[in-house]
């Protein structure tokens, strides 16, 4: 739960995060309560539950192979 508290602190300090939340809240306010609930359930499944897909791993950079003239 400590991690979530850190995210909330970041939200309070971050102008882009506050702007994004305002856009999200505006969009959700035009939806029914049923649609809002479905949205938050989807967020819960993706970010909170163990059903979330694993985070992408960073691709390993490979040096180009030079052809040798024969």
The 8 nearest C-alpha neighbors of each residue, nearest first, counted from 0:
[[1, 3, 2, 4, 5, 6, 7, 47],
 [0, 2, 4, 3, 5, 6, 7, 8],
 [1, 3, 5, 0, 4, 6, 7, 8],
 [4, 2, 6, 5, 0, 1, 7, 8],
 [5, 3, 7, 1, 6, 2, 8, 0],
 [6, 4, 8, 2, 3, 7, 9, 1],
 [5, 7, 3, 9, 8, 4, 10, 2],
 [6, 8, 10, 4, 9, 5, 3, 11],
 [7, 9, 5, 11, 6, 10, 4, 12],
 [10, 8, 6, 12, 7, 11, 13, 5],
 [9, 11, 7, 13, 8, 16, 12, 17],
 [10, 12, 8, 9, 13, 7, 17, 14],
 [13, 11, 9, 10, 8, 14, 16, 17],
 [12, 14, 16, 10, 15, 11, 9, 17],
 [13, 15, 17, 16, 18, 12, 10, 11],
 [16, 14, 18, 17, 13, 19, 10, 20],
 [15, 17, 19, 13, 18, 10, 14, 20],
 [18, 16, 20, 14, 19, 15, 10, 21],
 [19, 17, 15, 21, 16, 20, 14, 22],
 [20, 18, 16, 22, 21, 17, 15, 23],
 [19, 21, 23, 17, 22, 18, 24, 16],
 [20, 22, 18, 24, 19, 23, 25, 17],
 [23, 21, 25, 19, 20, 24, 26, 18],
 [24, 22, 20, 26, 25, 21, 27, 19],
 [23, 25, 27, 21, 26, 22, 28, 20],
 [26, 24, 22, 28, 23, 27, 21, 29],
 [25, 27, 23, 24, 28, 29, 22, 30],
 [26, 28, 24, 30, 29, 25, 35, 23],
 [27, 29, 25, 30, 26, 24, 31, 35],
 [30, 28, 27, 26, 31, 25, 24, 35],
 [31, 29, 27, 28, 34, 35, 32, 26],
 [32, 30, 34, 33, 35, 29, 28, 27],
 [31, 33, 35, 34, 36, 30, 37, 28],
 [32, 34, 36, 31, 35, 37, 30, 38],
 [35, 33, 37, 31, 36, 32, 30, 38],
 [36, 34, 32, 38, 37, 33, 27, 31],
 [35, 37, 33, 39, 34, 38, 32, 40],
 [38, 36, 34, 40, 35, 39, 41, 33],
 [39, 37, 35, 41, 36, 40, 34, 42],
 [38, 40, 42, 36, 41, 37, 43, 35],
 [39, 41, 43, 37, 42, 38, 36, 44],
 [42, 40, 44, 38, 39, 43, 45, 37],
 [43, 41, 39, 45, 40, 44, 46, 38],
 [44, 42, 40, 47, 41, 46, 45, 39],
 [45, 43, 41, 48, 42, 46, 47, 40],
 [44, 46, 51, 42, 43, 47, 41, 48],
 [47, 45, 43, 44, 42, 51, 48, 49],
 [48, 46, 43, 44, 45, 49, 51, 42],
 [49, 47, 44, 50, 51, 46, 43, 45],
 [48, 50, 51, 47, 44, 52, 45, 46],
 [51, 49, 48, 44, 52, 45, 47, 46],
 [52, 50, 45, 49, 46, 48, 44, 53],
 [51, 53, 50, 54, 45, 49, 55, 46],
 [54, 52, 55, 51, 56, 50, 49, 45],
 [53, 55, 56, 52, 51, 57, 46, 45],
 [56, 54, 53, 57, 52, 58, 51, 59],
 [57, 55, 58, 54, 53, 59, 52, 60],
 [56, 58, 59, 55, 60, 54, 53, 61],
 [59, 57, 60, 56, 55, 61, 54, 62],
 [58, 60, 61, 57, 56, 62, 55, 63],
 [61, 59, 58, 62, 57, 63, 56, 64],
 [60, 62, 59, 63, 64, 58, 65, 57],
 [63, 61, 64, 60, 65, 59, 58, 66],
 [62, 64, 61, 65, 60, 66, 59, 67],
 [63, 65, 62, 66, 61, 67, 60, 68],
 [66, 64, 67, 63, 62, 68, 61, 69],
 [67, 65, 68, 64, 69, 63, 62, 61],
 [66, 68, 69, 65, 64, 63, 62, 61],
 [69, 67, 66, 65, 64, 63, 62, 61],
 [68, 67, 66, 65, 64, 63, 62, 61]]
